């Protein structure tokens, strides 16, 4: 990081990030590391996957934000010295790739987890590429070796092939890449759930012989270099993450590269715009297991949190006021998907007590998100009450909206669109590289589905196990709404994952949905009578007694065009007994859409109304006459 040759080393410290594809067991292994080093007191009540602290993280079983923890290790491999290992748990989805990039800027080595059955998947590739480009040493951990379908030998050779392939790809970009070091990767065989690891390869489906994680700790101490620094160098600390505390306000998480940081010290704050301002550090906190504890000072290699600087953001540097030397800013890949988020403009807005409905509240919340989330951008639109939010993928945007809904916001979210670029006068769009694993009977259905979304098959491998692996290049917009359809086609058995793979010229129109919508033609309350009469026309999303308004989408039409229906129609009452009395029995239960499914379902002229209590799909233009006029104007323009 600095120009002078680093001479001193901190042997009592290691900084390592754990990276892997979704669901390969990153958080579980961090759990086991914490438990085996007695990070928690004996009587502490510790849940599983302790690092996934957010409600959404717990529900979905995925990590969304990169978090750091410290493990104090004093086992045999440390030769009698206490070694602090800073572990950064990173998300596995490409949508949260900004978190991974940030995590890698704080560490000196990477533990790469690979599932013993699934092998390296796209995300593994994405994070590994980032690690190699940053010239970080890699430790390969084959996790879940006790799975009954484990194929350890093949997975190790696939991972080595991937390493070699990536190293040769990067050889041009990173000229001084040490290829021998890349291939000399230690392999640890582990089972995170059982908290066991070994250097000896177990039989497929068997647990490692060794009873604890000692070999993993040993590999980390041997292969991850200790932080080096220049003893005479000026203070350089890089902001890599942000957090907030109810007592201390905004906290900046820093990795110190050179020099010492003390509580109450005055430092130079090098801002993004190149300004340098002197600030005082009012509080300095170190991490112990999962808690932050006050500290007096921190030295090179430490990862600490500081309070007292209000507007500090990610990528900025704290340095010496006499001789400031800022570090380069963190760069993050460009966003690929955008979505318009605005205030709720439907007739049912503001019905939820205490909900946040004003434009100012929504704007403040989006600005707040920008602080800690480096992978999204917020741009103004022509309307003062709506903003364009850009992110890496559909999931990242859906999680942001869901987070806001839980905080009590009412919003309108438009259909996700792609962020295009103009190169040499031609419109180019982002391309994803998609890898799909399906049982071979669904091969035809998946090929058809991808062809409709302008996907090109690159390779296909059938390894004779009854599963086929297909690899496609597909426009990013072709994957909007893909997941639901794909799972339906493969009856929930298919596995798909993708990563961004550059830009290509615009591929032409893509048909997302072949069925039209059923639209309510007046406001009122849904009646069972109307639903029974209409149910052969399509699938409903609403249930009896729910409130609807004109222009709201109440279901999916079985034909291709939209149809307006009166779903509030009541039965005429007479004094004759009817043989067809209201019977709920013959009413097909409505389909309940989640937020993600609703965003996928919506067409260009539709949007999703989101309130803390309900999620509704509606037309952007509610009045039917105005819709017809707008449609005619559009067709004339084309």
MIZAKE-924654 format. One line per 2 residues: number of its first residue (from 1); their letters; for each residue z, y, x negated of C-alpha. Coordinates in steps of 0.02 Angstrom, whole numbers. Layout:
<mitis>
NUM	a	Z/Y/X  ...
</mitis>
This chain:
<mitis>
1	xx	0/0/0  35/123/-139
3	xx	-76/162/-286  52/116/-420
5	xx	84/-64/-466  232/-133/-373
7	xx	361/-204/-487  520/-243/-394
9	xx	541/-384/-267  667/-413/-127
11	xx	699/-598/-135  825/-594/8
13	xx	695/-544/137  540/-619/219
15	xx	429/-545/355  324/-668/452
17	xx	224/-666/615  198/-819/724
19	xx	22/-825/797  -65/-952/908
21	xx	-167/-979/1064  -83/-964/1234
23	xx	42/-1101/1271  45/-1180/1099
25	xx	233/-1152/1084  262/-990/985
27	xx	411/-929/1083  488/-1104/1091
29	xx	482/-1123/902  564/-951/879
31	xx	699/-1013/999  731/-1167/892
33	xx	737/-1060/731  868/-946/808
35	xx	974/-1090/871  970/-1187/708
37	xx	1025/-1039/603  1172/-1011/723
39	xx	1110/-838/772  1207/-849/935
41	xx	1394/-870/948  1454/-1040/1009
43	xx	1501/-980/1181  1346/-875/1211
45	xx	1244/-929/1362  1066/-936/1294
47	xx	915/-969/1403  756/-1058/1347
49	xx	616/-947/1279  742/-812/1245
51	xx	611/-694/1173  517/-678/1338
53	xx	632/-547/1408  521/-463/1539
55	xx	520/-527/1721  332/-547/1718
57	xx	342/-641/1553  465/-762/1627
59	xx	365/-788/1788  197/-813/1707
61	xx	266/-906/1557  167/-796/1435
63	xx	218/-670/1304  148/-495/1341
65	xx	233/-386/1210  256/-424/1025
67	xx	443/-430/985  540/-450/826
69	xx	699/-545/789  793/-587/631
71	xx	847/-757/573  979/-767/435
73	xx	945/-923/333  1063/-995/204
75	xx	1002/-1177/193  953/-1283/42
77	xx	786/-1196/10  869/-1026/-19
79	xx	967/-1088/-172  1132/-1016/-118
81	xx	1069/-842/-69  1065/-777/110
83	xx	886/-742/160  845/-631/309
85	xx	683/-687/395  607/-557/513
87	xx	506/-656/639  378/-571/752
89	xx	333/-666/910  158/-615/964
91	xx	62/-640/1128  -75/-771/1135
93	xx	-200/-687/1255  -346/-589/1182
95	xx	-310/-458/1315  -153/-413/1222
97	xx	-241/-417/1054  -177/-244/1010
99	xx	-2/-318/1004  -57/-450/878
101	xx	-143/-322/766  13/-218/767
103	xx	122/-367/729  15/-412/578
105	xx	33/-238/503  222/-270/485
107	xx	223/-438/396  182/-522/230
109	xx	131/-693/297  78/-787/453
111	xx	136/-950/533  -13/-1018/628
113	xx	33/-1138/768  -95/-1262/831
115	xx	-69/-1383/975  -81/-1564/914
117	xx	-193/-1611/1060  -295/-1455/1104
119	xx	-329/-1405/923  -384/-1229/871
121	xx	-447/-1127/1020  -532/-955/1028
123	xx	-373/-858/1018  -323/-954/863
125	xx	-485/-895/789  -457/-714/840
127	xx	-282/-700/764  -327/-799/610
129	xx	-474/-685/573  -358/-536/583
131	xx	-232/-621/465  -364/-665/335
133	xx	-440/-492/340  -267/-422/303
135	xx	-257/-548/157  -99/-629/224
137	xx	-50/-806/169  -56/-935/309
139	xx	60/-1083/347  -17/-1208/468
141	xx	106/-1286/591  40/-1428/699
143	xx	155/-1413/850  188/-1534/994
145	xx	154/-1689/885  254/-1789/1011
147	xx	124/-1763/1148  59/-1931/1206
149	xx	-121/-1869/1182  -90/-1798/1007
151	xx	-234/-1816/881  -154/-1747/724
153	xx	-287/-1793/593  -431/-1717/692
155	xx	-333/-1558/730  -289/-1532/546
157	xx	-470/-1554/492  -532/-1438/635
159	xx	-406/-1305/578  -464/-1321/397
161	xx	-646/-1306/452  -599/-1150/550
163	xx	-510/-1076/398  -658/-1112/287
165	xx	-783/-1044/414  -685/-883/437
167	xx	-658/-861/251  -844/-875/216
169	xx	-882/-753/361  -759/-628/290
171	xx	-815/-648/110  -938/-504/133
173	xx	-815/-387/222  -666/-423/109
175	xx	-740/-441/-67  -579/-487/-156
177	xx	-531/-629/-37  -454/-775/-134
179	xx	-543/-928/-62  -437/-1054/-157
181	xx	-278/-981/-86  -353/-987/88
183	xx	-387/-1173/75  -224/-1214/-9
185	xx	-130/-1203/154  34/-1297/177
187	xx	37/-1405/335  201/-1430/430
189	xx	211/-1555/576  332/-1498/710
191	xx	396/-1515/886  466/-1346/940
193	xx	547/-1418/1095  644/-1549/996
195	xx	676/-1423/855  608/-1542/722
197	xx	485/-1518/579  423/-1621/432
199	xx	298/-1610/289  259/-1797/316
201	xx	131/-1833/450  207/-1931/595
203	xx	109/-2056/701  13/-1979/848
205	xx	137/-1951/990  292/-1982/881
207	xx	426/-1855/832  437/-1792/651
209	xx	557/-1897/546  662/-1751/490
211	xx	791/-1696/619  786/-1506/597
213	xx	668/-1362/552  718/-1361/368
215	xx	539/-1399/304  472/-1250/404
217	xx	602/-1133/328  561/-1203/157
219	xx	374/-1172/181  410/-993/238
221	xx	518/-957/85  393/-1035/-36
223	xx	229/-972/34  268/-805/114
225	xx	289/-679/-28  446/-575/-33
227	xx	414/-388/-1  367/-299/-162
229	xx	391/-114/-190  385/21/-321
231	xx	565/69/-368  509/243/-413
233	xx	394/263/-263  421/392/-126
235	xx	480/343/47  342/266/155
237	xx	385/191/324  251/143/451
239	xx	281/154/640  220/-10/714
241	xx	301/-16/885  396/91/1010
243	xx	542/57/1121  663/161/1221
245	xx	850/155/1245  945/235/1390
247	xx	1065/315/1266  956/358/1117
249	xx	789/399/1201  631/347/1110
251	xx	651/221/969  518/199/835
253	xx	509/28/752  463/46/569
255	xx	418/-63/424  480/18/263
257	xx	358/-7/118  439/99/-19
259	xx	599/198/-39  760/198/61
261	xx	791/264/236  967/328/278
263	xx	1053/383/437  1059/574/451
265	xx	922/595/319  786/727/337
267	xx	611/650/317  431/709/332
269	xx	342/646/487  155/629/459
271	xx	72/643/629  -95/573/689
273	xx	-178/743/686  -133/765/502
275	xx	15/886/529  175/856/430
277	xx	340/903/509  519/882/445
279	xx	633/782/561  810/714/552
281	xx	849/530/583  994/535/705
283	xx	1017/346/719  962/195/616
285	xx	967/20/692  938/-152/617
287	xx	900/-310/716  1026/-453/713
289	xx	961/-604/811  915/-514/975
291	xx	1030/-363/965  1005/-197/876
293	xx	1157/-144/775  1187/26/690
295	xx	1160/31/502  1187/162/368
297	xx	1031/129/264  880/15/248
299	xx	772/-27/98  591/-82/64
301	xx	528/-226/170  656/-198/309
303	xx	600/-183/491  713/-54/576
305	xx	721/58/729  754/246/713
307	xx	801/372/848  790/560/852
309	xx	601/589/848  540/624/1023
311	xx	349/619/1017  322/492/877
313	xx	184/364/911  116/204/837
315	xx	27/212/670  116/370/607
317	xx	217/375/444  389/437/393
319	xx	383/492/211  465/603/80
321	xx	477/790/126  450/842/-57
323	xx	302/728/-91  228/664/72
325	xx	114/511/61  57/456/235
327	xx	-6/277/263  -172/243/354
329	xx	-166/237/545  -175/67/636
331	xx	-348/31/706  -369/-72/863
333	xx	-527/-151/938  -616/-50/1072
335	xx	-578/-83/1256  -705/-188/1353
337	xx	-651/-174/1536  -606/-20/1636
339	xx	-529/8/1807  -502/162/1912
341	xx	-321/184/1963  -274/320/2086
343	xx	-145/363/2218  -141/266/2380
345	xx	-256/353/2505  -250/228/2648
347	xx	-182/267/2822  -30/157/2783
349	xx	19/254/2627  199/309/2607
351	xx	271/183/2731  381/100/2600
353	xx	545/191/2580  575/264/2408
355	xx	399/221/2344  317/333/2215
357	xx	159/401/2296  113/566/2213
359	xx	-24/592/2084  100/669/1961
361	xx	211/514/1965  63/398/1935
363	xx	-2/507/1793  169/514/1708
365	xx	183/326/1718  10/299/1641
367	xx	52/423/1502  213/326/1471
369	xx	113/164/1456  1/244/1326
371	xx	152/271/1213  191/91/1179
373	xx	28/4/1222  -105/34/1092
375	xx	-238/-73/1174  -265/39/1327
377	xx	-345/210/1352  -326/328/1502
379	xx	-471/447/1541  -486/579/1678
381	xx	-613/555/1820  -699/681/1934
383	xx	-553/669/2055  -384/744/2011
385	xx	-288/598/2089  -377/453/2001
387	xx	-392/399/1818  -498/275/1724
389	xx	-390/149/1630  -478/48/1494
391	xx	-409/-111/1417  -460/-270/1327
393	xx	-474/-381/1477  -444/-404/1661
395	xx	-275/-486/1634  -204/-340/1534
397	xx	-254/-216/1672  -189/-330/1811
399	xx	-22/-346/1721  -8/-156/1705
401	xx	-42/-134/1892  82/-273/1937
403	xx	213/-191/1825  186/-25/1914
405	xx	196/-108/2085  365/-182/2041
407	xx	426/-12/1985  391/52/2161
409	xx	221/137/2143  87/143/2276
411	xx	-88/136/2202  -271/109/2237
413	xx	-361/7/2105  -551/-7/2098
415	xx	-652/-157/2045  -644/-189/1856
417	xx	-803/-127/1768  -864/-146/1589
419	xx	-861/-9/1458  -1039/10/1394
421	xx	-1106/90/1235  -1274/172/1204
423	xx	-1353/110/1041  -1527/178/992
425	xx	-1554/244/1169  -1522/73/1250
427	xx	-1368/28/1353  -1267/-110/1268
429	xx	-1122/-205/1346  -977/-304/1270
431	xx	-1006/-491/1248  -874/-626/1254
433	xx	-882/-794/1166  -819/-921/1290
435	xx	-758/-1097/1252  -739/-1213/1400
437	xx	-661/-1388/1403  -697/-1487/1562
439	xx	-701/-1669/1618  -884/-1722/1601
441	xx	-914/-1742/1790  -901/-1552/1809
443	xx	-1022/-1512/1670  -1167/-1472/1787
445	xx	-1061/-1361/1900  -995/-1259/1753
447	xx	-1168/-1239/1674  -1232/-1175/1842
449	xx	-1086/-1056/1861  -1112/-984/1687
451	xx	-1300/-968/1710  -1271/-864/1867
453	xx	-1161/-748/1762  -1295/-729/1626
455	xx	-1205/-846/1504  -1306/-930/1363
457	xx	-1248/-1098/1301  -1230/-1102/1112
459	xx	-1165/-1278/1079  -1100/-1427/1174
461	xx	-997/-1572/1105  -950/-1731/1194
463	xx	-823/-1829/1092  -825/-1980/1207
465	xx	-653/-1953/1281  -720/-1905/1451
467	xx	-707/-1719/1409  -847/-1601/1359
469	xx	-829/-1441/1259  -958/-1306/1295
471	xx	-976/-1140/1207  -1063/-991/1287
473	xx	-1103/-810/1249  -1080/-713/1409
475	xx	-1071/-527/1455  -889/-471/1479
477	xx	-927/-416/1658  -985/-595/1695
479	xx	-804/-650/1671  -736/-531/1804
481	xx	-680/-646/1943  -734/-798/1844
483	xx	-564/-883/1832  -537/-919/2016
485	xx	-712/-985/2041  -704/-1091/1883
487	xx	-539/-1172/1934  -610/-1208/2108
489	xx	-767/-1288/2035  -671/-1396/1911
491	xx	-530/-1436/2037  -404/-1354/1920
493	xx	-444/-1469/1773  -549/-1350/1666
495	xx	-480/-1249/1520  -569/-1089/1473
497	xx	-535/-954/1344  -637/-818/1261
499	xx	-636/-682/1130  -736/-522/1106
501	xx	-896/-548/1008  -987/-384/985
503	xx	-1115/-296/1095  -1287/-344/1162
505	xx	-1416/-254/1270  -1377/-246/1457
507	xx	-1414/-417/1533  -1463/-361/1710
509	xx	-1377/-379/1879  -1246/-514/1909
511	xx	-1209/-580/2083  -1019/-601/2093
513	xx	-992/-650/2271  -1114/-729/2390
515	xx	-1009/-703/2548  -984/-539/2639
517	xx	-821/-464/2703  -743/-462/2877
519	xx	-693/-280/2909  -570/-218/3039
521	xx	-659/-92/3153  -500/-6/3219
523	xx	-317/18/3180  -187/-91/3264
525	xx	-90/-253/3249  -173/-422/3219
527	xx	-162/-536/3372  -170/-726/3369
529	xx	-293/-720/3516  -420/-619/3415
531	xx	-395/-730/3262  -424/-892/3358
533	xx	-585/-823/3430  -647/-762/3261
535	xx	-590/-900/3145  -756/-995/3138
537	xx	-835/-835/3069  -744/-848/2902
539	xx	-577/-855/2810  -438/-732/2850
541	xx	-322/-643/2727  -205/-571/2860
543	xx	-83/-656/2977  -36/-618/3158
545	xx	73/-462/3185  19/-382/3018
547	xx	-40/-203/3031  -224/-160/2995
549	xx	-328/-1/2991  -513/41/3008
551	xx	-610/-9/2852  -479/-134/2793
553	xx	-546/-306/2740  -461/-440/2843
555	xx	-556/-591/2778  -711/-666/2698
557	xx	-867/-688/2805  -951/-858/2801
559	xx	-1121/-767/2787  -1186/-650/2652
561	xx	-1173/-485/2746  -1022/-384/2797
563	xx	-965/-395/2978  -853/-278/3076
565	xx	-731/-369/3191  -599/-319/3317
567	xx	-449/-417/3256  -326/-324/3367
569	xx	-402/-383/3532  -274/-434/3660
571	xx	-294/-561/3798  -320/-494/3973
573	xx	-172/-542/4077  -198/-606/4255
575	xx	-81/-689/4378  -177/-853/4359
577	xx	-109/-986/4244  -232/-1020/4106
579	xx	-265/-1189/4032  -300/-1105/3864
581	xx	-130/-1025/3838  -97/-942/3669
583	xx	-86/-1087/3553  -42/-1057/3373
585	xx	-79/-1240/3333  -265/-1215/3317
587	xx	-250/-1064/3203  -303/-1099/3024
589	xx	-172/-1028/2904  -235/-871/2817
591	xx	-272/-867/2630  -143/-764/2535
593	xx	-224/-675/2388  -126/-627/2232
595	xx	-158/-461/2146  -276/-539/2017
597	xx	-373/-631/2153  -387/-472/2258
599	xx	-458/-375/2109  -580/-517/2078
601	xx	-631/-524/2261  -666/-338/2284
603	xx	-848/-280/2274  -912/-116/2201
605	xx	-889/-25/2367  -715/-99/2393
607	xx	-546/-67/2314  -370/-139/2320
609	xx	-224/-49/2398  -62/-95/2309
611	xx	112/-55/2376  281/-130/2328
613	xx	274/-236/2486  92/-277/2516
615	xx	-78/-297/2432  -228/-255/2543
617	xx	-414/-248/2509  -512/-105/2591
619	xx	-679/-19/2587  -682/139/2480
621	xx	-759/231/2629  -657/182/2782
623	xx	-764/256/2922  -909/141/2969
625	xx	-1034/283/3004  -996/364/2834
627	xx	-1019/194/2750  -1191/171/2828
629	xx	-1241/347/2773  -1180/317/2596
631	xx	-1273/151/2588  -1437/234/2645
633	xx	-1415/374/2518  -1389/243/2381
635	xx	-1544/144/2429  -1649/304/2433
637	xx	-1585/352/2260  -1635/183/2189
</mitis>
